Amino acid sequence: MALKISGKIWIDKNSKHFLGSGRIELLENIEKFGSISKAAKAMQISYKTAWDYINEMNNISDEPIIITSVGGKSGGGAKLTAKGKELVHFFRNLEKHLGEFIKNSNIENNNFINFMKRMGLKTSARNQFIGKVVSIKKDMVNCEVQLALKGNINIKAIITKESLKNLKIRENDEIIAIIKASSVMVMKKNNNLLISSDNIVPGIVSKINKGAINAEVSILTQGGDTITSIISKNSLNAMDLRKNDEVYALFNASNVILGVIL
């Protein structure tokens, strides 16, 4: 007997609810009406509830999602930023592919446990970036995939030819690069050491969280992405690393995992 599958998408960030179908609908209505009050009315929610959602999304997002104006002949209004429009498009695209997956799924009961195990996989990697495939170089076994991230930053990944084939990665595709924070090294810009790392990304230390043994260093790149590194407190102290220091985030191409956007 086949199982009937249904599902909804929730996107969390920093352990907080960020985006769901209701919030996306609110963003779409704000863009449609140019007004938060009219968008709230269309959704039959209170003006306060709409504002609460907007504030939560703007606070969680790295960039503003909505901008508002006050006064004027029209009495003020609201509209989505480029980031807001990008998030709406991204979410609706996810919903579309989830719907296609559900429509085409036909899972027998005896395969249900294995299916759920596969669906339950999550990544603990802190660094996940969307990039565009610039080039692919192949040898007998492996492939070097070069990605362009925001801010004219290019990174390299090494994967097997079999993985390249299975993921159907081609030039100009948008894919996801995943790097574990423990695989990212940090070096100050004024360091004169020669480094053989495949990927050297410049940035500024935006935050340092110290633990009992290790420290979590957040590095803001010129493209607006944040790269997180886990280093020992001894290393942190030895480098005298502080917020706003100019640094390089270093990681090898073999430590970059690639995933495709369905």
N, C-alpha and C positions, 0 to 999 in steps of 0.2 A: 504493500500500500504506500502510495506516495504521500509525502508530507507537504502541507501547505505552509509556505514561508511568507512572513510579512516583516516589515521593519521600518524604522525611522532613523534619521541621522541626527546626532547631537555632536557638536564639536566643542571640546573642552580645551582650555588653555590655562596652564598654571593651576590645575585642579579646580578651575571655576568654569561654570557653564558659559560658553561664548556665543555659539550660534546654533539655532534650531530652526525648524520650518516656520514657527510663529514669528521669530525675530527677523528672519529673512523676508517674510511677508510684510512686516512693518517697514523694513528698509525699502521694499519695492513700492509701497504705498506713499512713503515720504517722497520718493523720487517722482511718483506719478502726480501727486497733489501739490508738492512743494510746501507742505504744511504738516507739522506734527499733529496738530489737533484734528485736521481732516483725515489723516492717516489712522489715528486712534478711533475716530468715529466710524470709519469704513470697516475696521476690524471689531467694532463693538467692545472696545476696552477703554478704560479711563485715560484721560490725558496724563495723569500722574504715573500710571503703569507704563505708558509709552515712554515717558521721560526716564523712568527707572531703568527700562531695558536699554535705552540709548546711552545713558551714563555708564551702565555696566559694560556695554560693548566698547565704548570709547576708552574706558579705563583699562580694559584688558588688552585692547589692540595696541600694537606698536605705533600705529599712526591713526589719526582721527578718521572715523568712518562717516560722520555726519558733521556738517558745519551749519550754523544758524546765523541769521541776521535779524536785527531788532529795528523796529520803526520803519520809517519811509512811507511812501504812498500806499504800498500794499500791506503795511502793518507787519512787515518782517516775514521770514519764511525759513525753510530748511531744505537742504539738498545733500545728496551723497557726494563724498569725495571720490577721487579715482580709486582709492583703496576700498571704499564701500562698494563701488560698482564691481570691483574685482572679486570681492568676497561673495556677492550675490551670484555672480556668474559661476564662480567655483562651486558654491553650494548646490545650485540648480543642476550643474553638470554631474555632481556626485549623486544627486537624487535620480537623475536620468539613468545613470549606469547601474545604480542599485535596483531600480525598477526593471531594467533589462535582465539583470542577474536573477532576480526573483522570478520573472516571467519564464525564463529559460531553465530554471532549476526543477529537477525531478529526482528527489533523493529518496531512495528506498530505506526502510526502517533499519535494515541490517548494516547500512552504511552511515547511519545517523551519528553515532558516537565519533567515528573518525572525521566526519564532516565538521562537527562542532569543535573538535580539537583544532582543526585547521583554521576555522573561523575565529577561534579564540586567541590566536597568536597576536601578540602586541610587541612593539619594539620599545626597549628601555633607553634607546639612544636619545640624547638631549638635542643633538644637532640634525635638523632635517631641513633641506633647502630645495627649492624648485629651480631648475636650471634648464638651459637649452643646449642640446647636443651640437657642438661646434665641429668636432671631427672625431673619426674613429680610425685607429691604426691597428692592424691585425698582424700577429705573427702565427707560428704553427699552433700554439696553444692558447695564448691570451690575447686580450684586446685592451688598448688604451683608449678610454673614452674621455674626451675633453668637454667640459660643461662651462657655459657662460652664466654666471650668477648676476644678480643686480650690482650696479656700480662698476661695470667693466672688470669684474673679477672672474678669472678662469681657474678652474680646478680640474685635476685629473683623477680618474679612477681606473683601476686594473681589474678586469673581470675575465672569465674564461670565454672562449668562443661559443661554447655551448650555452652559457648564460645569456650572451648577446643574442643568440638565435632564439632562445626560449622567451626572452623579454621583448623580442622584435624591436630592438632599439635601432633607430636610424638617425641620420643627421637631421637637424632642425626639430626633432622631437622634444617635447617638454617632459622631463623626468625628475625624480626625486633622488637627491644625494643624502645619505644617512651616515653620520660619523659619530662614534661613541666619544663622549667627553674625555674619557681616559686615554684616547688615542691622539688627543690634541696637545701638543707641546706649546709653551709660551716662551718667547724671547723678546727682550727689549730691543727697540730699534737702534739704540746706540751701541749694541753689542757688535764687535768686529769679528766674531767667529764665522767661519765658513760652514754652511749647513747643506747637507745633501738631501734634505726633505723634498719630496715631489711637489708639495703644495705649500706655498708661503703667502699667507693672506695678511695684509696690513690692517691695523685697526687701533681702536682706543679702548682701554679698560673702562667699562661702564659700571661694573659692580664686582665686589669681592665678598664672598660669603665664607667665613672661616669655620671649620669644624675642629674636632679634637685632634685629628691627624692630618686631614687634607683640607684644601681650600678650593672653592668653586670660583673660577674667574670667568666673567662674561666680557666678551670683546665685541664691540660694535664696529662693523665694517663700513667702508665708505658707501656701500650700497644699501645700508640700513638693516642688514641681517645681523643677528647676534650669534657668535660662535662661543660655545661654552667649553671650558677646559677644566679638568680635575688635576690639580698638582698637589704635591706635599706641602705642608706648612713650612718645612725646612727650605724647600725651593723658593717658596714665596718670600721668606725672610732673606734668603741669600741674594735674591734679585732686588730686594727692597721694592717690591712691586706695589704700586698704589693706583687708586682711581685716577683716570684721565691720562695715565702713562701711555705713550705710543709704543705699540708692541707688534709682533708678528705671531699669528697662529700657524703652527706647523703641523702637518700630518702627511703621512705617506699615502700614495695612490691605492695601495693594497688595503688600506683601512677604510676606504670609501665604499659603502654598499649602495647599489643603485636599485631603484624601484620605478615601475612605470605607472603613469596616471591613466587609469582606465577610461 
